[in-house]
Amino acid sequence: MIDPRLRVLDRMAPVILKQQARIERLKIELRTEKAKLEVMQNEVADLEGNRVKPIEYKIDAEVEKQLRREIKHLQYQCEQLALEADKNAPVDIQEDFYHNIYTGQRGPLNIEGGSRVRRLEGRYTQPPLSAFQDNEGPKWNCHLCTFLNHPDLDKCEQCEMPRILHVSAAPGDNIHIHVTPRLSRRVVHPWVL
């Protein structure tokens, strides 16, 4: 007769094999989870290291503020030098030099450090608003973009196309118009061969 212990071992063999396979899978899963844990710990260490960096950002902000102050100071010095040069130059040279320079649009500029708005000062004084209203001529349309521009502008506000003035010829002008006839009045279309 067969030993009962051997019978039990025969019945338990598949169960034991399943348990051993399960143990192997759990060991593999444990290794992967340990690797994930190590990666997370490294990330936490990096984040804690980065937590110290806001001090560096404060330093960067202070450097930026210092640079802005230097820029403002240099701009002020440039303005002062330009004013000094304008005072020392003869008047007719100033007018010739500055008359045709396009300096861009003038308008309010925001100054950092406060909510105060300062108007950019130009070289030329602007006439009062009533002078514009009294002396305004007809507005003109740009030939390129058809924008309606103020009569005092020489360039279009939108596309900066120069204003084209229509000048009629005086009776004494010597203007000749030559008309040449066409050789052919026939229209040739590309689809006709």
N, CA, C and O of each residue as an XYZ file, in Angstrom:
772
protein
N       0.809     -1.163      0.000
C       0.000      0.000      0.000
C       0.870      1.251      0.000
O       2.029      1.240      0.414
N       0.274      2.300     -0.470
C       1.004      3.553     -0.592
C       0.907      4.294      0.725
O      -0.112      4.327      1.414
N       2.007      4.861      1.004
C       2.071      5.629      2.246
C       1.160      6.852      2.128
O       1.203      7.555      1.119
N       0.331      7.114      3.153
C      -0.575      8.255      3.085
C       0.181      9.594      2.977
O      -0.340     10.571      2.438
N       1.348      9.615      3.471
C       2.098     10.866      3.370
C       2.488     11.131      1.921
O       2.511     12.283      1.489
N       2.791     10.090      1.177
C       3.124     10.266     -0.222
C       1.907     10.713     -1.013
O       2.019     11.525     -1.931
N       0.742     10.181     -0.658
C      -0.487     10.608     -1.333
C      -0.730     12.092     -1.097
O      -1.114     12.816     -2.016
N      -0.515     12.530      0.092
C      -0.714     13.945      0.422
C       0.294     14.787     -0.364
O      -0.050     15.856     -0.869
N       1.526     14.311     -0.468
C       2.538     15.046     -1.210
C       2.175     15.127     -2.693
O       2.389     16.159     -3.330
N       1.624     14.035     -3.247
C       1.222     14.059     -4.653
C       0.104     15.073     -4.894
O       0.100     15.783     -5.899
N      -0.846     15.128     -3.952
C      -1.943     16.091     -4.122
C      -1.460     17.514     -3.893
O      -1.986     18.448     -4.499
N      -0.492     17.690     -3.050
C      -0.027     19.034     -2.715
C       1.007     19.565     -3.723
O       1.265     20.769     -3.741
N       1.590     18.727     -4.537
C       2.642     19.154     -5.464
C       2.179     20.289     -6.380
O       2.902     21.278     -6.503
N       0.997     20.200     -7.039
C       0.580     21.336     -7.873
C       0.377     22.617     -7.068
O       0.694     23.709     -7.540
N      -0.147     22.482     -5.864
C      -0.374     23.660     -5.013
C       0.971     24.285     -4.644
O       1.119     25.507     -4.647
N       1.935     23.444     -4.332
C       3.261     23.943     -3.969
C       3.900     24.656     -5.165
O       4.515     25.709     -4.999
N       3.758     24.090     -6.369
C       4.301     24.732     -7.564
C       3.654     26.101     -7.798
O       4.338     27.065     -8.141
N       2.345     26.178     -7.611
C       1.642     27.466     -7.770
C       2.152     28.482     -6.761
O       2.366     29.648     -7.090
N       2.344     28.025     -5.521
C       2.814     28.937     -4.483
C       4.242     29.413     -4.773
O       4.571     30.578     -4.549
N       5.090     28.499     -5.274
C       6.457     28.899     -5.611
C       6.463     29.914     -6.768
O       7.240     30.868     -6.753
N       5.596     29.704     -7.766
C       5.497     30.663     -8.877
C       5.002     32.015     -8.368
O       5.462     33.072     -8.799
N       4.050     31.946     -7.439
C       3.524     33.192     -6.862
C       4.615     33.919     -6.084
O       4.713     35.145     -6.146
N       5.437     33.165     -5.351
C       6.533     33.767     -4.595
C       7.509     34.456     -5.552
O       7.984     35.554     -5.262
N       7.811     33.828     -6.682
C       8.711     34.429     -7.660
C       8.126     35.728     -8.227
O       8.829     36.728     -8.369
N       6.824     35.694     -8.548
C       6.180     36.924     -9.057
C       6.213     38.027     -8.012
O       6.454     39.188     -8.342
N       5.975     37.678     -6.762
C       6.010     38.678     -5.688
C       7.422     39.242     -5.498
O       7.580     40.428     -5.207
N       8.448     38.398     -5.661
C       9.825     38.890     -5.555
C      10.119     39.905     -6.664
O      10.736     40.944     -6.426
N       9.662     39.580     -7.893
C       9.867     40.502     -9.021
C       9.134     41.815     -8.774
O       9.681     42.893     -9.005
N       7.887     41.716     -8.301
C       7.101     42.924     -8.014
C       7.751     43.744     -6.905
O       7.755     44.974     -6.949
N       8.305     43.043     -5.900
C       8.985     43.739     -4.809
C      10.196     44.511     -5.340
O      10.436     45.645     -4.925
N      10.964     43.903     -6.257
C      12.119     44.590     -6.827
C      11.693     45.835     -7.605
O      12.317     46.889     -7.480
N      10.625     45.718     -8.411
C      10.174     46.885     -9.187
C       9.658     47.982     -8.268
O       9.904     49.164     -8.510
N       8.946     47.598     -7.218
C       8.436     48.612     -6.286
C       9.577     49.286     -5.531
O       9.510     50.482     -5.247
N      10.627     48.526     -5.202
C      11.789     49.136     -4.547
C      12.479     50.127     -5.485
O      12.947     51.182     -5.057
N      12.533     49.770     -6.776
C      13.136     50.693     -7.752
C      12.298     51.968     -7.852
O      12.844     53.070     -7.910
N      10.964     51.816     -7.872
C      10.079     52.993     -7.910
C      10.284     53.851     -6.669
O      10.334     55.078     -6.752
N      10.402     53.189     -5.510
C      10.612     53.917     -4.261
C      11.915     54.708     -4.315
O      11.970     55.857     -3.876
N      12.955     54.093     -4.851
C      14.241     54.782     -4.946
C      14.143     56.006     -5.864
O      14.704     57.061     -5.568
N      13.418     55.849     -6.987
C      13.232     56.979     -7.902
C      12.473     58.102     -7.199
O      12.836     59.273     -7.319
N      11.415     57.740     -6.461
C      10.629     58.758     -5.737
C      11.474     59.446     -4.672
O      11.371     60.658     -4.483
N      12.307     58.679     -3.979
C      13.162     59.293     -2.964
C      14.144     60.277     -3.606
O      14.425     61.337     -3.047
N      14.657     59.920     -4.771
C      15.552     60.849     -5.481
C      14.806     62.116     -5.892
O      15.344     63.218     -5.792
N      13.559     61.955     -6.358
C      12.757     63.124     -6.738
C      12.492     64.016     -5.537
O      12.573     65.240     -5.631
N      12.169     63.383     -4.386
C      11.932     64.159     -3.163
C      13.194     64.921     -2.780
O      13.127     66.086     -2.387
N      14.340     64.265     -2.894
C      15.598     64.940     -2.556
C      15.840     66.118     -3.504
O      16.290     67.181     -3.079
N      15.536     65.920     -4.797
C      15.694     67.021     -5.759
C      14.759     68.173     -5.429
O      15.155     69.337     -5.479
N      13.503     67.840     -5.089
C      12.538     68.895     -4.764
C      12.945     69.642     -3.502
O      12.799     70.862     -3.421
N      13.454     68.913     -2.523
C      13.918     69.588     -1.313
C      15.131     70.460     -1.615
O      15.304     71.523     -1.019
N      15.966     70.009     -2.539
C      17.108     70.826     -2.955
C      16.648     72.068     -3.686
O      17.251     73.132     -3.549
N      15.573     71.939     -4.471
C      15.034     73.086     -5.208
C      14.311     74.053     -4.288
O      14.129     75.223     -4.624
N      13.904     73.566     -3.135
C      13.208     74.440     -2.199
C      14.131     75.547     -1.714
O      13.668     76.607     -1.294
N      15.405     75.307     -1.769
C      16.387     76.308     -1.368
C      16.547     77.357     -2.470
O      16.983     78.473     -2.186
N      16.206     77.031     -3.716
C      16.439     77.922     -4.852
C      15.652     79.231     -4.837
O      16.121     80.181     -5.465
N      14.499     79.369     -4.178
C      13.868     80.694     -4.176
C      14.797     81.803     -3.693
O      14.631     82.962     -4.075
N      15.761     81.459     -2.866
C      16.736     82.467     -2.451
C      17.509     82.952     -3.677
O      17.783     84.144     -3.821
N      17.860     81.998     -4.567
C      18.556     82.385     -5.786
C      17.660     83.248     -6.662
O      18.134     84.190     -7.296
N      16.333     82.924     -6.702
C      15.402     83.735     -7.484
C      15.333     85.148     -6.928
O      15.223     86.115     -7.682
N      15.399     85.266     -5.596
C      15.397     86.601     -5.004
C      16.648     87.364     -5.434
O      16.597     88.562     -5.712
N      17.759     86.655     -5.482
C      18.998     87.295     -5.927
C      18.851     87.737     -7.373
O      19.255     88.842     -7.734
N      18.263     86.862     -8.215
C      18.039     87.222     -9.615
C      17.121     88.435     -9.722
O      17.347     89.308    -10.559
N      16.086     88.498     -8.882
C      15.168     89.635     -8.912
C      15.895     90.917     -8.507
O      15.660     91.980     -9.082
N      16.770     90.808     -7.524
C      17.534     91.982     -7.101
C      18.485     92.443     -8.205
O      18.644     93.642     -8.433
N      19.111     91.491     -8.885
C      19.998     91.842    -10.001
C      19.191     92.513    -11.100
O      19.640     93.490    -11.701
N      17.992     91.984    -11.363
C      17.135     92.574    -12.397
C      16.750     94.006    -12.026
O      16.780     94.898    -12.874
N      16.389     94.226    -10.763
C      16.048     95.582    -10.320
C      17.244     96.521    -10.494
O      17.092     97.656    -10.945
N      18.428     96.037    -10.132
C      19.629     96.855    -10.270
C      19.879     97.195    -11.737
O      20.229     98.329    -12.064
N      19.697     96.209    -12.624
C      19.886     96.466    -14.054
C      18.866     97.470    -14.572
O      19.205     98.341    -15.373
N      17.620     97.358    -14.121
C      16.595     98.321    -14.541
C      16.970     99.735    -14.092
O      16.799    100.697    -14.841
N      17.481     99.854    -12.865
C      17.906    101.173    -12.382
C      19.040    101.726    -13.254
O      19.050    102.905    -13.607
N      19.982    100.862    -13.586
C      21.095    101.303    -14.435
C      20.603    101.723    -15.814
O      21.081    102.710    -16.372
N      19.647    100.974    -16.365
C      19.096    101.316    -17.682
C      18.419    102.676    -17.626
O      18.621    103.509    -18.508
N      17.609    102.905    -16.583
C      16.937    104.201    -16.446
C      17.962    105.327    -16.313
O      17.804    106.397    -16.899
N      19.007    105.072    -15.541
C      20.048    106.087    -15.356
C      20.743    106.391    -16.684
O      20.987    107.553    -17.008
N      21.058    105.350    -17.449
C      21.706    105.553    -18.748
C      20.783    106.273    -19.724
O      21.237    107.123    -20.490
N      19.491    105.941    -19.705
C      18.539    106.646    -20.569
C      18.481    108.124    -20.197
O      18.437    108.992    -21.069
N      18.480    108.399    -18.904
C      18.464    109.788    -18.447
C      19.724    110.516    -18.919
O      19.649    111.657    -19.377
N      20.875    109.861    -18.809
C      22.119    110.481    -19.263
C      22.085    110.740    -20.766
O      22.558    111.778    -21.230
N      21.524    109.793    -21.533
C      21.415    109.990    -22.989
C      20.532    111.192    -23.304
O      20.857    111.998    -24.175
N      19.413    111.307    -22.591
C      18.524    112.452    -22.810
C      19.239    113.755    -22.488
O      19.111    114.737    -23.219
N      19.988    113.762    -21.396
C      20.706    114.978    -21.007
C      21.766    115.341    -22.050
O      21.926    116.512    -22.393
N      22.485    114.342    -22.550
C      23.490    114.608    -23.579
C      22.844    115.108    -24.865
O      23.387    115.993    -25.526
N      21.697    114.552    -25.224
C      21.005    115.006    -26.434
C      20.539    116.446    -26.270
O      20.657    117.248    -27.197
N      20.008    116.778    -25.088
C      19.580    118.159    -24.842
C      20.772    119.110    -24.886
O      20.678    120.213    -25.425
N      21.877    118.679    -24.321
C      23.073    119.515    -24.323
C      23.582    119.720    -25.749
O      23.989    120.824    -26.111
N      23.558    118.664    -26.553
C      23.992    118.781    -27.950
C      23.050    119.689    -28.725
O      23.494    120.463    -29.574
N      21.759    119.603    -28.443
C      20.789    120.462    -29.122
C      20.995    121.929    -28.759
O      20.827    122.812    -29.601
N      21.357    122.183    -27.515
C      21.571    123.567    -27.095
C      22.806    124.163    -27.769
O      22.827    125.350    -28.095
N      23.827    123.345    -27.975
C      25.088    123.839    -28.532
C      25.087    123.934    -30.052
O      25.917    124.647    -30.616
N      24.182    123.239    -30.727
C      24.163    123.252    -32.199
C      23.390    124.470    -32.693
O      22.468    124.930    -32.019
N      23.756    125.003    -33.873
C      22.994    126.117    -34.446
C      21.559    125.679    -34.761
O      21.302    124.509    -35.043
N      20.636    126.635    -34.707
C      19.216    126.339    -34.864
C      18.906    125.766    -36.235
O      18.125    124.820    -36.333
N      19.494    126.309    -37.307
C      19.160    125.826    -38.649
C      19.621    124.386    -38.855
O      18.970    123.639    -39.585
N      20.720    123.980    -38.236
C      21.181    122.591    -38.344
C      20.220    121.673    -37.604
O      19.902    120.587    -38.090
N      19.755    122.096    -36.440
C      18.823    121.276    -35.678
C      17.564    120.996    -36.475
O      17.112    119.854    -36.556
N      17.002    122.038    -37.060
C      15.750    121.863    -37.784
C      15.937    120.961    -38.992
O      15.100    120.098    -39.257
N      17.037    121.152    -39.735
C      17.288    120.301    -40.893
C      17.493    118.849    -40.475
O      17.009    117.926    -41.130
N      18.207    118.667    -39.392
C      18.527    117.309    -38.972
C      17.302    116.573    -38.445
O      17.068    115.421    -38.810
N      16.526    117.220    -37.597
C      15.417    116.543    -36.928
C      14.110    116.579    -37.712
O      13.162    115.885    -37.344
N      14.034    117.353    -38.760
C      12.760    117.546    -39.445
C      12.204    116.253    -40.040
O      11.012    115.979    -39.896
N      13.028    115.465    -40.697
C      12.530    114.286    -41.398
C      12.799    112.971    -40.678
O      12.621    111.910    -41.275
N      13.210    113.002    -39.455
C      13.460    111.765    -38.725
C      12.140    111.242    -38.179
O      11.404    111.953    -37.494
N      11.856    109.981    -38.499
C      10.656    109.341    -37.951
C      11.011    108.798    -36.580
O      11.879    107.934    -36.458
N      10.362    109.288    -35.571
C      10.681    108.879    -34.211
C       9.669    107.910    -33.642
O       9.761    107.551    -32.468
N       8.712    107.478    -34.430
C       7.713    106.533    -33.934
C       6.547    107.264    -33.312
O       6.523    108.493    -33.237
N       5.588    106.489    -32.871
C       4.404    107.086    -32.271
C       4.722    107.559    -30.872
O       5.493    106.934    -30.145
N       4.143    108.623    -30.522
C       4.316    109.158    -29.178
C       3.042    108.882    -28.398
O       1.941    108.966    -28.942
N       3.192    108.560    -27.153
C       2.013    108.304    -26.346
C       2.414    108.042    -24.913
O       3.591    108.131    -24.566
N       1.445    107.722    -24.081
C       1.756    107.479    -22.676
C       2.525    106.173    -22.530
O       2.235    105.183    -23.202
N       3.506    106.190    -21.642
C       4.272    104.992    -21.336
C       4.103    104.690    -19.863
O       4.111    105.602    -19.037
N       3.952    103.422    -19.524
C       3.871    103.013    -18.136
C       5.272    102.947    -17.570
O       6.164    102.369    -18.192
N       5.479    103.520    -16.417
C       6.764    103.452    -15.751
C       6.618    102.463    -14.616
O       5.699    102.568    -13.805
N       7.532    101.491    -14.558
C       7.444    100.483    -13.513
C       7.766    101.102    -12.166
O       8.498    102.086    -12.060
N       7.192    100.488    -11.141
C       7.445    100.989     -9.815
C       6.336    101.904     -9.337
O       6.387    102.391     -8.207
N       5.360    102.143    -10.148
C       4.249    102.979     -9.754
C       3.187    102.945    -10.811
O       3.420    102.526    -11.944
N       2.006    103.396    -10.422
C       0.916    103.388    -11.393
C       0.824    104.713    -12.128
O      -0.106    104.940    -12.902
N       1.791    105.586    -11.885
C       1.782    106.895    -12.520
C       2.127    106.754    -13.993
O       3.021    105.985    -14.347
N       1.443    107.474    -14.842
C       1.709    107.449    -16.279
C       2.365    108.759    -16.662
O       1.867    109.834    -16.328
N       3.503    108.666    -17.377
C       4.248    109.848    -17.772
C       4.212    109.944    -19.286
O       4.321    108.927    -19.971
N       4.066    111.112    -19.805
C       4.050    111.308    -21.257
C       5.489    111.441    -21.749
O       6.285    112.186    -21.178
N       5.813    110.707    -22.816
C       7.146    110.778    -23.398
C       7.317    112.140    -24.043
O       6.513    112.554    -24.878
N       8.371    112.828    -23.647
C       8.563    114.186    -24.141
C       9.337    114.149    -25.438
O      10.374    113.493    -25.536
N       8.829    114.857    -26.437
C       9.499    114.891    -27.735
C      10.318    116.154    -27.870
O      10.324    116.998    -26.974
N      11.004    116.284    -28.978
C      11.825    117.461    -29.227
C      10.964    118.652    -29.631
O      11.333    119.800    -29.385
N       9.821    118.381    -30.249
C       8.960    119.457    -30.721
C       7.772    119.605    -29.782
O       7.235    118.617    -29.282
N       7.377    120.831    -29.554
C       6.196    121.048    -28.730
C       4.966    120.868    -29.595
O       4.943    121.271    -30.758
N       3.949    120.260    -29.017
C       2.732    120.018    -29.775
C       1.773    121.180    -29.577
O       1.637    121.689    -28.465
N       1.108    121.603    -30.646
C       0.143    122.677    -30.496
C      -1.045    122.214    -29.668
O      -1.306    121.014    -29.583
N      -1.769    123.146    -29.056
C      -2.923    122.759    -28.256
C      -3.988    122.093    -29.122
O      -3.986    122.220    -30.347
N      -4.899    121.381    -28.457
C      -5.931    120.608    -29.142
C      -6.839    121.502    -29.974
O      -7.294    121.092    -31.042
N      -7.110    122.714    -29.508
C      -7.995    123.606    -30.260
C      -7.377    123.976    -31.607
O      -8.104    124.191    -32.577
N      -6.043    124.053    -31.682
C      -5.390    124.372    -32.952
C      -5.621    123.257    -33.960
O      -5.780    123.525    -35.151
N      -5.642    122.018    -33.500
C      -5.926    120.899    -34.402
C      -7.354    120.989    -34.917
O      -7.615    120.749    -36.096
N      -8.262    121.330    -34.037
C      -9.665    121.366    -34.434
C      -9.935    122.509    -35.413
O     -10.763    122.370    -36.313
N      -9.241    123.637    -35.244
C      -9.495    124.782    -36.120
C      -8.859    124.597    -37.493
O      -9.455    124.973    -38.502
N      -7.649    124.018    -37.549
C      -6.896    123.955    -38.795
C      -6.999    122.613    -39.505
O      -6.285    122.386    -40.481
N      -7.854    121.731    -39.048
C      -7.935    120.414    -39.673
C      -8.479    120.515    -41.082
O      -9.491    121.169    -41.336
N      -7.788    119.857    -41.988
C      -8.266    119.757    -43.362
C      -8.980    118.419    -43.526
O      -9.274    117.740    -42.543
N      -9.252    118.054    -44.750
C      -9.911    116.765    -44.954
C      -8.939    115.620    -44.675
O      -7.747    115.717    -44.967
N      -9.458    114.554    -44.114
C      -8.624    113.383    -43.861
C      -8.322    112.708    -45.185
O      -9.047    112.894    -46.162
N      -7.259    111.928    -45.220
C      -6.867    111.283    -46.470
C      -6.817    109.781    -46.303
O      -6.465    109.273    -45.238
N      -7.174    109.068    -47.372
C      -7.158    107.606    -47.365
C      -5.814    107.111    -47.878
O      -5.266    107.640    -48.845
N      -5.303    106.101    -47.220
C      -4.068    105.472    -47.670
C      -4.358    104.714    -48.965
O      -5.398    104.067    -49.092
N      -3.436    104.798    -49.923
C      -3.631    104.121    -51.206
C      -3.400    102.623    -51.095
O      -3.850    101.862    -51.952
N      -2.697    102.187    -50.042
C      -2.395    100.772    -49.896
C      -3.446    100.052    -49.060
O      -3.981     99.028    -49.486
N      -3.750    100.579    -47.865
C      -4.676     99.875    -46.969
C      -6.010    100.585    -46.804
O      -6.877    100.065    -46.102
N      -6.215    101.725    -47.401
C      -7.442    102.540    -47.379
C      -7.814    103.028    -45.982
O      -8.976    103.352    -45.737
N      -6.857    103.087    -45.068
C      -7.123    103.606    -43.733
C      -7.293    105.119    -43.810
O      -6.560    105.782    -44.544
N      -8.242    105.673    -43.070
C      -8.499    107.109    -43.060
C      -7.549    107.767    -42.058
O      -7.638    107.515    -40.856
N      -6.646    108.604    -42.550
C      -5.587    109.203    -41.733
C      -5.843    110.677    -41.476
O      -6.602    111.321    -42.200
N      -5.211    111.202    -40.449
C      -5.291    112.613    -40.093
C      -4.561    113.429    -41.161
O      -3.558    112.958    -41.699
N      -5.032    114.635    -41.486
C      -4.415    115.421    -42.558
C      -2.972    115.843    -42.276
O      -2.232    116.120    -43.220
N      -2.550    115.903    -41.023
C      -1.191    116.339    -40.719
C      -0.158    115.221    -40.852
O       1.043    115.483    -40.793
N      -0.607    113.986    -41.029
C       0.329    112.865    -41.119
C       0.894    112.734    -42.527
O       0.184    112.911    -43.516
N       2.192    112.421    -42.599
C       2.841    112.187    -43.888
C       2.866    110.707    -44.240
O       3.086    110.346    -45.396
N       2.640    109.840    -43.241
C       2.634    108.394    -43.455
C       1.356    107.823    -42.872
O       0.772    108.396    -41.952
N       0.928    106.698    -43.408
C      -0.265    106.019    -42.908
C       0.010    105.475    -41.506
O       1.087    104.938    -41.245
N      -0.956    105.613    -40.614
C      -0.796    105.106    -39.261
C      -0.728    103.588    -39.223
O      -0.052    103.026    -38.362
N      -1.406    102.921    -40.131
C      -1.478    101.468    -40.113
C      -0.310    100.798    -40.820
O       0.340     99.923    -40.249
N      -0.038    101.198    -42.056
C       0.958    100.476    -42.860
C       2.206    101.305    -43.150
O       3.137    100.801    -43.777
N       2.249    102.559    -42.711
C       3.382    103.471    -42.883
C       3.704    103.758    -44.353
O       4.843    104.080    -44.690
N       2.711    103.640    -45.212
C       2.879    104.005    -46.625
C       2.941    105.525    -46.706
O       2.103    106.194    -46.100
N       3.900    106.095    -47.430
C       3.975    107.554    -47.543
C       2.726    108.120    -48.222
O       2.128    107.484    -49.090
N       2.355    109.309    -47.812
C       1.191    109.968    -48.400
C       1.532    110.437    -49.811
O       2.577    111.047    -50.037
N       0.645    110.146    -50.751
C       0.837    110.564    -52.138
C      -0.042    111.780    -52.364
O      -1.268    111.694    -52.289
N       0.586    112.907    -52.640
C      -0.159    114.138    -52.861
C      -0.474    114.273    -54.346
O       0.399    114.098    -55.196
N      -1.714    114.581    -54.644
C      -2.128    114.787    -56.029
C      -1.946    116.263    -56.367
O      -2.612    117.127    -55.797
N      -1.053    116.538    -57.286
C      -0.757    117.912    -57.674
C      -1.210    118.091    -59.115
O      -0.844    117.313    -59.996
N      -2.003    119.116    -59.339
C      -2.442    119.381    -60.721
C      -1.441    120.321    -61.387
O      -0.817    121.148    -60.722
N      -1.296    120.189    -62.683
C      -0.341    120.997    -63.440
C      -0.900    122.395    -63.655
O      -2.091    122.577    -63.908
N      -0.022    123.365    -63.549
C      -0.413    124.753    -63.814
C      -0.473    124.959    -65.330
O       0.164    124.214    -66.074
N      -1.230    125.962    -65.798
C      -1.363    126.165    -67.241
C      -0.040    126.394    -67.956
O       0.062    126.062    -69.137
N       0.957    126.931    -67.316
C       2.219    127.226    -67.988
C       3.196    126.065    -67.972
O       4.264    126.163    -68.576
N       2.866    124.965    -67.297
C       3.793    123.833    -67.223
C       3.921    123.156    -68.580
O       2.962    123.103    -69.351
N       5.066    122.658    -68.854
C       5.343    122.014    -70.128
C       5.214    120.499    -69.941
O       6.212    119.814    -69.715
N       3.980    119.973    -70.035
C       3.715    118.554    -69.838
C       3.280    117.955    -71.162
O       2.395    118.492    -71.828
N       3.893    116.852    -71.547
C       3.548    116.165    -72.787
C       3.105    114.749    -72.466
O       3.750    114.059    -71.676
N       2.022    114.316    -73.064
C       1.537    112.955    -72.898
C       1.628    112.272    -74.249
O       1.073    112.760    -75.234
N       2.314    111.161    -74.302
C       2.456    110.400    -75.538
C       1.569    109.170    -75.467
O       1.630    108.420    -74.493
N       0.755    108.953    -76.473
C      -0.113    107.786    -76.539
C       0.389    106.914    -77.673
O       0.534    107.372    -78.807
N       0.652    105.660    -77.363
C       1.089    104.731    -78.409
C      -0.010    103.714    -78.638
O      -0.553    103.167    -77.679
N      -0.350    103.449    -79.896
C      -1.423    102.488    -80.172
C      -0.948    101.063    -79.929
O       0.242    100.760    -80.015
N      -1.914    100.194    -79.623
C      -1.612     98.775    -79.457
C      -1.424     98.145    -80.821
O      -2.037     98.553    -81.808
N      -0.586     97.167    -80.853
C      -0.392     96.455    -82.108
C      -1.566     95.520    -82.383
O      -1.951     95.335    -83.538
N      -2.124     94.946    -81.359
C      -3.211     93.989    -81.560
C      -4.267     94.204    -80.498
O      -3.931     94.392    -79.329
N      -5.518     94.182    -80.867
C      -6.603     94.314    -79.904
C      -7.155     92.943    -79.520
O      -8.058     92.834    -78.690
N      -6.610     91.922    -80.123
C      -7.096     90.580    -79.855
C      -6.637     90.133    -78.462
O      -5.476     90.323    -78.101
N      -7.546     89.542    -77.682
C      -7.231     89.052    -76.352
C      -6.899     87.574    -76.470
O      -7.677     86.797    -77.025
N      -5.761     87.195    -75.956
C      -5.354     85.792    -75.992
C      -5.452     85.246    -74.581
O      -4.821     85.752    -73.653
N      -6.248     84.212    -74.441
C      -6.412     83.575    -73.134
C      -5.486     82.375    -73.040
O      -5.220     81.726    -74.052
N      -4.994     82.068    -71.862
C      -4.045     80.959    -71.736
C      -4.671     79.599    -72.023
O      -3.965     78.657    -72.384
N      -5.979     79.489    -71.868
C      -6.592     78.180    -72.106
C      -6.853     77.917    -73.587
O      -7.208     76.798    -73.959
N      -6.686     78.918    -74.425
C      -6.870     78.744    -75.864
C      -5.506     78.438    -76.477
O      -4.553     79.197    -76.299
N      -5.420     77.338    -77.189
C      -4.137     76.961    -77.796
C      -4.097     77.270    -79.249
O      -3.088     77.014    -79.907
